[in-house]
Amino acid sequence: MESTAQQLKSFYRMVVRISNLLQPVNLVRYDERVERIVILVGETIQIEILPNGEVLIQ
């Protein structure tokens, strides 16, 4: 499976925001089981991007 266009757009927007805040992106992974992009920012912030482009921040 591949990520959707909506996911890639949301991913790009989030990475630009993160870099503007001078935060490190430690991990980026596409989880094929749930079809989500997972981003680990710093040591504590986890961002998930759903197939429809919705962003979940934990």
OpenMM code with the backbone's topology and positions (N, CA, C; nanometers):
from openmm import Vec3, app, unit

residues = "MET GLU SER THR ALA GLN GLN LEU LYS SER PHE TYR ARG MET VAL VAL ARG ILE SER ASN LEU LEU GLN PRO VAL ASN LEU VAL ARG TYR ASP GLU ARG VAL GLU ARG ILE VAL ILE LEU VAL GLY GLU THR ILE GLN ILE GLU ILE LEU PRO ASN GLY GLU VAL LEU ILE GLN".split()
positions = [
    Vec3(0.0832, -0.1175, 0.0000),
    Vec3(0.0000, 0.0000, 0.0000),
    Vec3(0.0883, 0.1246, 0.0000),
    Vec3(0.0336, 0.2302, -0.0502),
    Vec3(0.1029, 0.3586, -0.0527),
    Vec3(0.0173, 0.4634, 0.0155),
    Vec3(0.0821, 0.5671, 0.0606),
    Vec3(0.0085, 0.6760, 0.1237),
    Vec3(-0.0750, 0.7497, 0.0195),
    Vec3(-0.1822, 0.8126, 0.0672),
    Vec3(-0.2729, 0.8838, -0.0228),
    Vec3(-0.2225, 1.0259, -0.0468),
    Vec3(-0.2780, 1.0901, -0.1467),
    Vec3(-0.2420, 1.2285, -0.1772),
    Vec3(-0.2768, 1.3202, -0.0602),
    Vec3(-0.3905, 1.2948, 0.0051),
    Vec3(-0.4302, 1.3761, 0.1204),
    Vec3(-0.3301, 1.3599, 0.2346),
    Vec3(-0.2820, 1.2370, 0.2560),
    Vec3(-0.1829, 1.2142, 0.3604),
    Vec3(-0.0534, 1.2895, 0.3301),
    Vec3(-0.0096, 1.2846, 0.2063),
    Vec3(0.1152, 1.3512, 0.1698),
    Vec3(0.1054, 1.5024, 0.1850),
    Vec3(-0.0094, 1.5597, 0.1501),
    Vec3(-0.0284, 1.7034, 0.1678),
    Vec3(-0.0235, 1.7408, 0.3160),
    Vec3(-0.0912, 1.6624, 0.3980),
    Vec3(-0.0909, 1.6883, 0.5422),
    Vec3(0.0478, 1.6676, 0.6004),
    Vec3(0.1182, 1.5662, 0.5533),
    Vec3(0.2546, 1.5396, 0.5986),
    Vec3(0.3447, 1.6585, 0.5688),
    Vec3(0.3369, 1.7092, 0.4486),
    Vec3(0.4189, 1.8240, 0.4096),
    Vec3(0.3898, 1.9447, 0.4981),
    Vec3(0.2613, 1.9750, 0.5181),
    Vec3(0.2234, 2.0886, 0.6020),
    Vec3(0.2760, 2.0728, 0.7446),
    Vec3(0.2657, 1.9513, 0.7996),
    Vec3(0.3102, 1.9284, 0.9369),
    Vec3(0.4617, 1.9405, 0.9492),
    Vec3(0.5365, 1.8868, 0.8547),
    Vec3(0.6823, 1.8943, 0.8612),
    Vec3(0.7293, 2.0397, 0.8490),
    Vec3(0.6645, 2.1179, 0.7658),
    Vec3(0.6999, 2.2600, 0.7552),
    Vec3(0.6719, 2.3302, 0.8881),
    Vec3(0.5579, 2.3039, 0.9505),
    Vec3(0.5261, 2.3656, 1.0794),
    Vec3(0.6271, 2.3252, 1.1864),
    Vec3(0.6612, 2.1969, 1.1883),
    Vec3(0.7570, 2.1468, 1.2873),
    Vec3(0.8926, 2.2138, 1.2681),
    Vec3(0.9377, 2.2244, 1.1451),
    Vec3(1.0685, 2.2858, 1.1201),
    Vec3(1.0668, 2.4351, 1.1525),
    Vec3(0.9546, 2.5015, 1.1318),
    Vec3(0.9440, 2.6434, 1.1683),
    Vec3(0.9553, 2.6630, 1.3190),
    Vec3(0.9172, 2.5621, 1.3959),
    Vec3(0.9279, 2.5677, 1.5419),
    Vec3(1.0633, 2.5165, 1.5908),
    Vec3(1.1514, 2.4822, 1.4960),
    Vec3(1.2858, 2.4324, 1.5259),
    Vec3(1.2844, 2.3058, 1.6113),
    Vec3(1.1870, 2.2191, 1.5861),
    Vec3(1.1774, 2.0917, 1.6565),
    Vec3(1.2333, 1.9805, 1.5678),
    Vec3(1.3017, 1.8824, 1.6268),
    Vec3(1.3554, 1.7731, 1.5464),
    Vec3(1.2487, 1.6694, 1.5122),
    Vec3(1.2530, 1.6200, 1.3903),
    Vec3(1.1685, 1.5081, 1.3489),
    Vec3(1.2553, 1.3838, 1.3643),
    Vec3(1.2240, 1.3024, 1.4647),
    Vec3(1.3078, 1.1870, 1.4969),
    Vec3(1.2707, 1.0609, 1.4204),
    Vec3(1.1459, 1.0508, 1.3774),
    Vec3(1.1027, 0.9291, 1.3096),
    Vec3(0.9848, 0.9600, 1.2187),
    Vec3(0.9873, 0.9034, 1.0986),
    Vec3(0.8729, 0.9078, 1.0077),
    Vec3(0.8534, 0.7667, 0.9578),
    Vec3(0.7292, 0.7155, 0.9702),
    Vec3(0.7027, 0.5781, 0.9300),
    Vec3(0.5628, 0.5681, 0.8737),
    Vec3(0.5489, 0.4877, 0.7683),
    Vec3(0.4161, 0.4573, 0.7147),
    Vec3(0.3766, 0.3206, 0.7689),
    Vec3(0.2741, 0.3177, 0.8519),
    Vec3(0.2261, 0.1927, 0.9117),
    Vec3(0.1229, 0.1312, 0.8185),
    Vec3(0.1620, 0.0269, 0.7482),
    Vec3(0.0739, -0.0360, 0.6496),
    Vec3(-0.0454, -0.1056, 0.7132),
    Vec3(-0.0320, -0.1496, 0.8381),
    Vec3(-0.1431, -0.2201, 0.9034),
    Vec3(-0.2649, -0.1309, 0.9186),
    Vec3(-0.2422, -0.0050, 0.9543),
    Vec3(-0.3539, 0.0876, 0.9762),
    Vec3(-0.3560, 0.1998, 0.8728),
    Vec3(-0.2634, 0.1944, 0.7761),
    Vec3(-0.2537, 0.2917, 0.6666),
    Vec3(-0.2408, 0.4346, 0.7182),
    Vec3(-0.1488, 0.4546, 0.8134),
    Vec3(-0.1258, 0.5863, 0.8713),
    Vec3(0.0213, 0.6227, 0.8615),
    Vec3(0.0472, 0.7520, 0.8462),
    Vec3(0.1831, 0.8037, 0.8568),
    Vec3(0.2025, 0.8454, 1.0021),
    Vec3(0.3122, 0.8009, 1.0623),
    Vec3(0.3413, 0.8338, 1.2021),
    Vec3(0.4687, 0.9174, 1.2052),
    Vec3(0.4645, 1.0287, 1.2780),
    Vec3(0.5791, 1.1183, 1.2918),
    Vec3(0.6072, 1.1331, 1.4407),
    Vec3(0.7332, 1.1125, 1.4807),
    Vec3(0.7740, 1.1357, 1.6186),
    Vec3(0.8551, 1.2647, 1.6214),
    Vec3(0.8034, 1.3627, 1.6951),
    Vec3(0.8663, 1.4947, 1.7049),
    Vec3(0.9273, 1.5069, 1.8439),
    Vec3(1.0559, 1.5385, 1.8473),
    Vec3(1.1238, 1.5446, 1.9761),
    Vec3(1.1191, 1.4065, 2.0399),
    Vec3(1.0953, 1.4037, 2.1695),
    Vec3(1.0883, 1.2758, 2.2394),
    Vec3(0.9478, 1.2414, 2.2848),
    Vec3(0.8547, 1.3361, 2.2739),
    Vec3(0.7242, 1.3107, 2.3340),
    Vec3(0.6045, 1.3316, 2.2417),
    Vec3(0.6180, 1.4048, 2.1341),
    Vec3(0.5025, 1.4366, 2.0503),
    Vec3(0.4912, 1.3339, 1.9375),
    Vec3(0.3747, 1.2709, 1.9285),
    Vec3(0.3486, 1.1761, 1.8215),
    Vec3(0.2342, 1.2296, 1.7363),
    Vec3(0.2565, 1.2307, 1.6054),
    Vec3(0.1554, 1.2774, 1.5109),
    Vec3(0.1199, 1.1622, 1.4193),
    Vec3(-0.0093, 1.1394, 1.4001),
    Vec3(-0.0562, 1.0381, 1.3070),
    Vec3(-0.1397, 1.1058, 1.1995),
    Vec3(-0.1179, 1.0649, 1.0750),
    Vec3(-0.1951, 1.1208, 0.9637),
    Vec3(-0.2764, 1.0074, 0.9026),
    Vec3(-0.4082, 1.0226, 0.9087),
    Vec3(-0.5009, 0.9209, 0.8591),
    Vec3(-0.5076, 0.9243, 0.7064),
    Vec3(-0.5605, 0.8197, 0.6445),
    Vec3(-0.5698, 0.8159, 0.4978),
    Vec3(-0.6462, 0.9332, 0.4364),
    Vec3(-0.7418, 0.9907, 0.5108),
    Vec3(-0.8182, 1.1049, 0.4578),
    Vec3(-0.7467, 1.2372, 0.4791),
    Vec3(-0.6245, 1.2345, 0.5384),
    Vec3(-0.5476, 1.3550, 0.5609),
    Vec3(-0.5666, 1.4176, 0.6973),
    Vec3(-0.6570, 1.3637, 0.7775),
    Vec3(-0.6817, 1.4161, 0.9118),
    Vec3(-0.5561, 1.3926, 0.9972),
    Vec3(-0.5224, 1.4916, 1.0797),
    Vec3(-0.4024, 1.4861, 1.1633),
    Vec3(-0.4436, 1.4667, 1.3086),
    Vec3(-0.3827, 1.3666, 1.3729),
    Vec3(-0.4040, 1.3411, 1.5157),
    Vec3(-0.2738, 1.3676, 1.5884),
    Vec3(-0.2781, 1.4553, 1.6895),
    Vec3(-0.1579, 1.4877, 1.7669),
    Vec3(-0.1784, 1.4357, 1.9082),
    Vec3(-0.0800, 1.3587, 1.9538),
    Vec3(-0.0887, 1.2992, 2.0883),
    Vec3(0.0274, 1.3432, 2.1717),
] * unit.nanometer
topology = app.Topology()
chain = topology.addChain("A")
for resn in residues:
    res = topology.addResidue(resn, chain)
    for name in ("N", "CA", "C"):
        topology.addAtom(name, app.Element.getBySymbol(name[0]), res)
